[in-house]
Amino acid sequence: MFDIGINIQEFEIVQTGINKFEVRLKEPFLFSNLEKQKISFGHLRELLQIVFGENIDIVFKPLDSQTNTVKQRKIRPIRREF
């Protein structure tokens, strides 16, 4: 998915509404590096806009894989919650 040189350990893309998405990422240094965020979040936004159209709202959040693993037993990388 990413061809811009970041190391994502885990991810989830959660559709929370018709045009609303949460992108949850586990990558140790991404959320502390503003330049890396700008590049990677912009790239992912472009990819999602290709699939879902230009008018989408995306929120990027850190992924807490321990919470999700316990709750679901397995992380589903793409899912819907509405």
N, C-alpha and C positions, 0 to 999 in steps of 0.2 A: 504494500500500500504506500509506503513512504520511500521515496528514492532521493532523499535529501540528506542522508547521513546521520540520522538519529537512531538511537538504540532503544526501541520500545519493547519492554519485557512482556507486558500484557495490555490489552485494550478491550473496551466495550463501547459500542455505539448503541445508545438507547433512544428510541423514538418515543418522546413523551407527549406528543401531540401531532396533529396532521403536518405542521410545518416546524415542529420543535424537536431538537435533538440535544442529548447530552453525550459528549465524547469523554469517556473516562480512560485515562492513560496511566500506566505505571512505567515511569522512566525517571531514574533517580535525580537527574539534574535539570530536567526540562522546566519545571515550575519555578526554579530559582534563576533561570537564565532568560531574560526578556528578549534578547535577540533570537535565541533558539525558538522561543515560543512564537514570535512573530512569523518566522519562516515556516515552522512545522504546522501551526494552527492555520495559517493562510493556505498552505498546500492541501491540508485535509478539507478545509472549507470548499476549495475549488473542486475536489473530487466528489464531495457530497452534493454540490450544486449541479454537477453533471447528471447525477442520478435523480435528485429530488427537485431540481429547479432552483432558480435564483432566489426566490423569496422564502428562505428558511432561516430559522433562528437557532444558533448553535452555542452551547455553553460547554467550555472545557473544564474538566475537573480531574484531580488526582484520583487514581483507582486504588481503593483499599481492598486488595485481593483477599485478605483474610476474612473480612466481613462477608464479601460476596461468596467465597468458597463455602463458608459455614452455612450460610442461608440457602444456597442453591446446590451445593455439592460440586457444581461445575460452572465455570463462567461461560455464558453464551456470548460470543463476541458481538453479535448483532441481534437486538431484540426490541420488542415494542411493549410499552407500559401504559397504554391508554385504551 
